[in-house]
Amino acid sequence: MRFPSSIFVSVSLFTAETTAALYLSSTYSSAGDRIWQGLTLLFTLLASVLVQLTLTFIHRDLSRDRPLVLLLHILQLGPVVRCLEAFCIYGSVGRMEEPYASITRKKQIPREGQSEEVEQQVGQAEGKLFTHRAAFARTSVIQAFLGSAPQLTLQLYICVVQRGVSIGRGTLMVISLLSIVYGALRCNILAIKIKYDDYEVDVRPLSYVCIFLWRSFEIATRVVVLVLFSSVLQLWILPVVFGNFLVFFFYPWILFWQSHCPFPENIEKTLTRVGTTIVLCLLTFLYAGINMFCWSAVQVKLNDPDLINKSQNWYRMAVYYMLRFVENASLLLLWYVYRTDVYEVVCAPLLVLQLLVAYATAIFFMLVFYQFCHPCRWLFSSSMTQGLWDCSSLLCVTCRSAAPQSRPMEKAVPESSPRKHSASDRVSGSTDDLPDDTSYDMLNDTTFDIPNEPENNTGGGANGDLSHSLACNV
């Protein structure tokens, strides 16, 4: 059984960031900066409350008689208690023989020939530890993009306004950046394990390093661009932020309404229709928060039984990064035009160039990961290079088809000119060259339950079943 290091890292980042934020808010209170104090506490408490609710929901504490655990969650100490419980479970493994175990079947990722199916016995303690790992993986994502990301943006903006970085503020910014990058990394690993649940996925250290570099450059660049733009155009940052957020919030709902599928009812048996709607709104809220700062590896699909899109559309990813690069460049251009005397000590053209190169570096590490370091790249139905090439071909076809339509507006032509251009119009307007969406070859997603009670030898859940329902997707 693996050591629960991911749980320890998640709790350490949560505790360190909360402590640093509380200390910094006290310094703001002493200095009389009530606005900065209120916003710092708001982002800290919002993420903390959502983390407590997520842990309670996944472990199903509301339907169990555990008043002490609920009280500790109300006191915002839930992650610490869950971490201690996970380490107690890990320490008790091997001391007593478990009376039963479940058998799971996983396929090995094929590299040459067919894949082999491997059986593995999973005891009750290991099943409970798996539940804790899955819960903390999801809370790390929530903490990162609903707490740490707004917190980092706020503190960096304060540094620009006050023209200085204090020790407390710098410490909080470093911890917040690490929390965001770690949350994005967990999101990537979570997406891989959900999409390839039938396979035994082994993520190598080089893959972790590549994801870490990819997300570090992407998120840091995005935060700096937003802060620079907001420092010179305070009112215009609101349409930019809310526009991005609303687009990604309603995008899964629009796809769901277009599919004409029935409303999801299999999320949780104890939830009413109103409760299910609230949970789905929170899921899309988190999805929008992730896409505000970086590409979300977990794509929400409300018309899917598991609420997750298990196919990888290279075209959608390419469009996202191209539009995001154009948006960042536009915001930097506006900042360069309207910059104030605050930035006299900074070489503005060099800073713009560095930020654009940093975002291009993030895209480079993303390409390296999917092309060489992805643990399931052998299962891709097509390579990412081919997908990006198809995307560029589609853009070229679109540009060629739009070009002849604008010629009559530029210059008067004789009556016979349409005959000369009719052939080219038919060629450029054809759709034979349009690429098909590429996707992964996927098998049906299955879940192997871990029993929790002695009388349930095959069907029980491990301290709260982990199926690919919303409890595992939040």
Protein Blocks (a to p, Z undefined) as FASTA:
>chain_A
ZZffklmmmmmmmmmmmmmmmmmmmmmmmnopaklmmmmmmmmmmmmmmmmmmmmmmnom
mlpccfklmmmmmnopmmmmmmmmmmmmmmmgojaccfbdcddddddddfbhcddddddd
ddfklmmmmmmmmmmmmmmmmmmmmmmmmmmmmmmmmmmmnopacfklmmmmmmmmmmmm
mmmmmmmmmmmmmmmmmbccdddfklmmmmmmmmmmmmmmmmmmmmmmmmmmmmlmmmmm
mmmmmmmmmmmmmmmmmnopacdfklbmkbcfklmmmmmmmmmmmmmmmmmmmccfbacd
fkbfklpafbdcfklmmmmmmmmmmmmmmmmmmmmmmpcfklmmpcfklmmmmmmmmmmm
mmmmmmmmmmmmpmklmmpfbdfklmmmmmmmmmmmmmmmmmmmmmmmmpccdfklmmmm
mmmmmmmmpcklpccdddddddddddddddfbfklmklmceeiaadfbfklmZZ
